[in-house]
Amino acid sequence: MDFLVIDDDKTFRDATCLLIDAEGHYAEAACSGELGLAELKEGKFDAVLLDLNLGSEKGLDILEQILKRQPNLPVVIFTAQGSVKNATEAMRRGAVDFLEKPFTREQFHLVLARVQRFRQLSQNIERLEREVKDSHAQSPEILLDSKTLLMKEVLDTLLRAAKTPASILILGESGTGKSVVARAIHQRSHLADKPFITVSCPSLSKELLESELFGHVRGAFTGASRDHWGKVKAAAGGTLFLDEIGDLPMEIQPKLLRLLQEREYERVGETITRQAEVRIIAATSRDLKKRVAEGTFREDLFFRLNVITAEIPPLRQRQEDLEVFAGHYFAHFAALCGRRLDGFSSEALAALCNYSWPGNLREMRNAVERAVIMVKGNTITLEDLPADLRRQNIPGTNGKDDSLQVGALVSMEQLEEAHLRKVMERTANLVEAAQVLGIDQTTLYRKRKKIGLE
């Protein structure tokens, strides 16, 4: 945990920070309430230790300002002998506990345990709020109710494996719902009440990704002004989901292998070995066997991940589910937008069911959302659907758009999207595609996400 100690007594302040460091936590100090509030504005802390007597400043006033800015931040009050009454008043105003000066290591341990319980409770509440928000925003539950035999078999394998501690590897094209299935596995496991933390492997440079994953210590690299606990620490006791692990840089792969095999890791710039109690679920749209053969993915890491593996079929192989998905997204977005609509016309529904959906569920979700927003009448017609779906219903086009060429009367955005799709189809991986396009992988990742190819 990261603590902020606010006390005007330097000797006591330094001793408290040393005690916190000795217990394996991180502490920063401020000699006044004003400086303490400034530190809270600049950085993120898990708890504050605040002295009630700060010279000309009133500790109760500082407490009020802290909780006004961060209502869920646990604050422990320091109080000298004879001022326990003030400490009780501080707790009435929102402090979680108090320590009477001078205190012993054992007394600090008791307070630390209470702060950790308070923090865990707050994290559980935040997690539940996120899950409720995600369920309304993403409507993922439909993925777990399939009429397609192949998908039923995949879900059966994954959900049976959910109740075990085994690592799970989810394969499938971009947009097939791998992250939603990963979360469903977590929610049906013995870790359901613990954190579910996602790391997007291609979204950062290898240096930043390593820090994001394992954390770093102050001074480990330029800009590392304070200690940082990574996603492995955040996922402690729960599930760490590694999205698009096929794009994980080679330099980080040995460290991930160690995490999987030994349950050990070290923060960037640190030599202290730490234990990690996390369950690993990984997902990728890449052919990992091919990447192993190319030398861009470690064979031992592949075999360590490949304990329970299942491939989510693309939407074009789930014909029995298309109409159900379209109806589900329609109901969701109509309710979200507050629109009373009758549904799809027969032509629009046929277009939805006949389309190949290269962007899979993400593309369908975006198409239906757009249609619900743009429809002028009470029924979604063919004209309300995206251009790709309309074109496949024009005789002689075969779903191809000959107008998307240099010099055509189309926007730059349309040309860029068409070019990105073609390059991604013709290249073997993200690295090669980025080289052809002349952009870095992070930029390509953002552009893929924007057009539904993530």
Helices and strands as residue ranges (DSSP letters): E 2-6, H 10-22, E 26-30, H 33-42, E 47-51, E 53-54, E 57-58, H 59-69, E 75-79, H 84-92, E 97-100, H 105-138, G 140-144, H 149-161, E 168-172, H 178-187, E 196-200, G 201-203, H 206-214, E 215-216, E 228-229, H 231-234, E 239-243, G 245-247, H 253-262, E 264-265, E 274-275, E 279-284, H 288-294, H 299-305, E 308-312, G 315-317, H 319-337, E 343-344, H 346-354, H 360-374, E 379-380, G 382-384, H 387-391, H 412-426, H 430-437, H 441-450
